């Protein structure tokens, strides 16, 4: 049996509630859901290293929201966003989502525009 270690993480309340709900729907502990996601990321990283992919770090930074699409595209000399998405898929990484605050701002802007 593998020896387990406790890993504490902090996330915003909405995300914590969402992951608890998802884990309940899947009838699994939150820790199992989180562990699976971490293992998936590490497996993608290991596969990339085995293939000698020098771009994984930049693509992972974009996937994790650390690097903007423009910055990633520039660093990788890409002309189209679709090329960046292809690299994400090939690396087995998810497409990043916008932060909640930015999504809320976009909704407010669209509502303002629709009132004109």
C-alpha positions in Angstrom: 0.0 0.0 0.0 1.3 3.4 -0.9 2.2 5.7 1.9 -0.1 8.8 1.9 0.8 12.4 2.8 -1.5 15.2 3.5 -1.4 18.2 1.1 -3.3 21.3 2.1 -4.5 23.7 -0.6 -6.5 26.9 -0.5 -9.1 27.7 -3.1 -11.9 30.2 -3.3 -15.2 29.2 -1.7 -17.1 28.8 -4.9 -14.5 26.4 -6.3 -14.5 24.4 -3.1 -18.3 24.1 -3.2 -18.2 23.1 -6.9 -15.6 20.4 -6.3 -17.6 19.0 -3.3 -20.7 18.9 -5.4 -18.9 17.2 -8.3 -17.3 14.6 -5.9 -20.7 13.9 -4.4 -22.2 13.4 -7.9 -19.4 11.0 -8.7 -19.7 9.3 -5.3 -16.1 9.8 -4.5 -14.1 11.7 -1.9 -12.9 15.2 -2.9 -9.3 14.0 -2.3 -9.7 11.3 -4.9 -11.0 13.8 -7.5 -8.1 16.2 -6.7 -5.6 13.4 -6.8 -6.8 12.3 -10.2 -6.4 15.8 -11.6 -2.9 16.2 -10.1 -1.9 12.8 -11.5 -3.2 13.7 -14.9 -1.1 16.9 -15.0 2.0 15.1 -13.8 1.5 12.3 -16.4 1.2 14.9 -19.1 4.4 16.6 -17.9 6.2 13.2 -17.8 5.1 12.3 -21.3 6.2 15.6 -22.6 9.6 15.2 -21.0 9.9 11.7 -22.5 9.1 13.1 -25.9 11.7 15.8 -25.5 9.0 18.5 -25.9 10.7 21.9 -25.0 7.3 23.7 -25.1 5.6 22.0 -22.2 6.4 24.7 -19.7 5.0 27.6 -21.8 1.9 25.6 -22.7 1.4 24.5 -19.1 1.8 28.1 -17.9 -0.9 29.2 -20.3 -3.2 26.3 -19.3 -2.8 27.2 -15.6 -3.5 30.9 -16.3 0.0 32.0 -15.4 0.8 33.2 -19.0 -1.5 35.0 -21.4 -2.4 33.5 -24.8 -0.5 36.3 -26.5 2.6 35.8 -24.4 2.5 32.0 -25.0 2.0 32.5 -28.7 4.9 34.9 -28.9 7.2 32.5 -26.9 6.3 29.6 -29.2 6.4 31.7 -32.4 2.8 30.8 -33.2 0.7 32.9 -35.6 -2.8 31.6 -34.7 -4.6 30.9 -31.4 -5.8 27.6 -32.9 -2.1 26.4 -33.0 -1.9 27.1 -29.2 -5.0 25.1 -28.6 -3.6 22.2 -30.7 -0.5 22.2 -28.5 -2.7 22.1 -25.4 -4.5 19.1 -26.7 -1.3 17.4 -27.7 0.1 18.0 -24.2 -3.1 16.7 -22.6 -3.8 20.0 -20.8 -7.1 21.8 -20.4 -7.9 25.1 -22.0 -7.8 27.8 -19.3 -10.9 29.7 -18.3 -11.2 33.3 -17.5 -11.1 34.4 -13.8 -14.6 34.8 -12.3 -14.1 38.5 -11.9 -13.3 39.0 -15.6 -16.4 36.9 -16.6 -18.6 39.0 -14.3 -17.1 42.2 -15.9 -17.8 40.9 -19.4 -21.4 40.1 -18.4 -21.9 43.6 -17.1 -20.4 45.1 -20.3 -22.7 43.0 -22.5 -25.7 44.1 -20.4 -24.7 47.7 -20.8 -24.3 47.3 -24.6 -27.7 45.6 -24.9 -29.3 48.6 -23.1 -28.1 51.1 -25.8 
